[in-house]
C-alpha cells in the first residue's frame, strides 16, 4: 500500500468518525429496537386507530382511509389488520349479501311474490282434451 500523506490520514480519520458517530446516534434514537419517532401504543389504541381509518363513525366503510392503508401496508398486512379490527369490533362486520349461504333470516332472499296470473289447474287423472280431438301417432306404413 502506498504511503499516506497527512491529508489522506485526516480523510480516513474523518470517515471513521462519521461512521461511528452516525451509528451511535441511530442506536441512541432506537432504544429497545423501536424505530425512531415511533409511539409506544397498546393493542387497544392500535385497534382504535385502524377502526377509525377503515370505518366511518356510523360504521360504514371509509373507502378513502382503506385505500390509504392498502397503499401504506400492502394487501397482505392490510388483510391482517382488517381481520383484527373486525374481530375486536364485530358490530362493524359488513352484512352478508342477500342470497348468500349463512345469511341471517333478516337478510335472506325474500320469497318471490305470487304471480298475478293463476297457474292452470288440472285435477289429477283428468284428461286435458276429449279423446276425439287426440290424434294418434302412427308410424310409417301403418
GIVEN-V496653 format. One record per residue. SS is DSSP state (hx for helix, st for strand, lp for the rest). Layout:
BEGIN
ss
SS
SS
END
This chain:
BEGIN
ss
lp
lp
lp
lp
lp
hx
hx
hx
hx
hx
hx
hx
hx
hx
hx
hx
hx
hx
hx
hx
hx
hx
hx
hx
hx
hx
hx
hx
hx
lp
hx
hx
hx
lp
lp
lp
lp
lp
lp
lp
lp
lp
hx
hx
hx
hx
hx
hx
hx
hx
hx
hx
hx
hx
st
lp
lp
lp
lp
lp
st
lp
hx
hx
hx
hx
hx
hx
hx
hx
hx
hx
hx
lp
hx
hx
hx
hx
hx
hx
hx
hx
hx
hx
hx
hx
hx
hx
lp
hx
hx
hx
lp
lp
lp
lp
lp
lp
lp
lp
lp
lp
lp
lp
hx
hx
hx
lp
lp
lp
lp
lp
lp
lp
lp
lp
lp
lp
lp
lp
lp
lp
lp
lp
lp
lp
lp
lp
lp
lp
hx
hx
hx
lp
lp
lp
lp
lp
lp
lp
lp
lp
END
